[in-house]
Amino acid sequence: IEPPPPPPPPSQTPAERVQAMIDLINSHDPPLQRGIAKALTAKLAGVLASLEAGDIEAARGQLRAFMNHLKAQSGKHVPAETADELRTAAEALLAILEAGE
């Protein structure tokens, strides 16, 4: 008899997903240019604050602003690979927020 498979890892809450993106930006090696990193994390901090306040519509708007800024910096001040990883995470979060209406 085989043991049952391990339970799937708990899915991250939207706030945990935002924090993971902030952590990725802050721990990037080599570090992202300070002004760029600060601008990106400030947008994500706004998403986090809106989520905590229960304002999903504002969180979605702030997340879209983050994605637009990220797109503008991709391959310039943010390496394309990192930008792709952040964009994928942001798109997944946006889908969750839009589904939660």
C-alpha positions in Angstrom: 0.0 0.0 0.0 1.4 3.3 -1.0 1.2 6.3 1.3 -1.2 9.0 0.2 0.4 11.8 -1.8 1.3 14.9 0.2 -1.3 17.6 0.3 -0.8 20.4 -2.3 0.9 23.4 -0.8 -1.6 26.0 0.3 -2.2 28.6 -2.3 -0.9 32.0 -1.6 -3.3 34.8 -0.7 -3.3 37.8 -2.9 -1.4 39.8 -0.3 1.3 37.0 -0.1 1.6 37.1 -3.8 2.2 40.8 -3.7 4.8 40.4 -0.9 6.6 37.8 -3.0 6.9 40.2 -5.9 8.2 42.9 -3.5 10.7 40.4 -2.1 11.9 39.4 -5.6 12.5 43.1 -6.5 14.3 43.8 -3.3 16.5 40.7 -3.4 17.4 40.9 -7.1 21.1 40.2 -7.7 22.6 42.4 -9.0 20.3 44.9 -7.3 17.9 46.9 -9.5 18.6 50.6 -9.9 17.4 52.1 -6.6 14.9 54.5 -8.1 13.4 51.8 -10.3 13.2 49.3 -7.5 11.6 51.9 -5.2 9.0 52.9 -7.9 8.0 49.3 -8.5 7.8 48.4 -4.9 5.8 51.5 -4.1 3.2 50.5 -6.6 3.1 47.0 -5.1 2.8 48.5 -1.6 -0.2 50.4 -2.9 -1.7 47.2 -4.1 -1.1 45.6 -0.7 -2.7 48.6 1.1 -5.8 48.4 -1.1 -6.1 44.6 -0.6 -5.8 45.1 3.2 -8.5 47.8 3.0 -10.7 45.5 0.9 -10.7 47.8 -2.1 -10.2 45.2 -4.8 -11.0 47.7 -7.6 -8.2 50.0 -6.5 -5.8 47.0 -6.1 -6.5 46.0 -9.7 -5.8 49.5 -11.0 -2.6 49.8 -9.0 -1.5 46.3 -10.2 -2.1 47.4 -13.9 0.0 50.5 -13.2 2.7 48.3 -11.9 2.5 46.1 -15.0 2.7 49.1 -17.3 5.8 50.5 -15.5 7.4 47.0 -15.6 6.7 46.8 -19.3 8.4 50.1 -19.9 11.5 49.1 -17.9 11.8 45.5 -19.3 15.1 45.0 -20.9 16.3 48.4 -19.8 16.5 48.9 -16.0 14.9 45.6 -15.2 16.4 42.5 -16.9 13.9 40.9 -19.3 13.9 37.6 -17.4 13.1 39.3 -14.1 10.4 41.4 -15.8 8.9 38.3 -17.3 8.8 36.6 -13.9 7.2 39.6 -12.3 4.7 40.1 -15.2 3.6 36.4 -15.0 3.1 36.8 -11.2 1.2 40.1 -11.7 -1.0 38.6 -14.4 -1.9 35.6 -12.2 -2.8 37.9 -9.3 -4.9 40.1 -11.6 -6.8 37.1 -12.8 -7.5 36.1 -9.2 -8.6 39.6 -8.3 -10.9 39.8 -11.4 -12.3 36.4 -10.7 -13.1 37.4 -7.1 -15.7 40.0 -8.1 
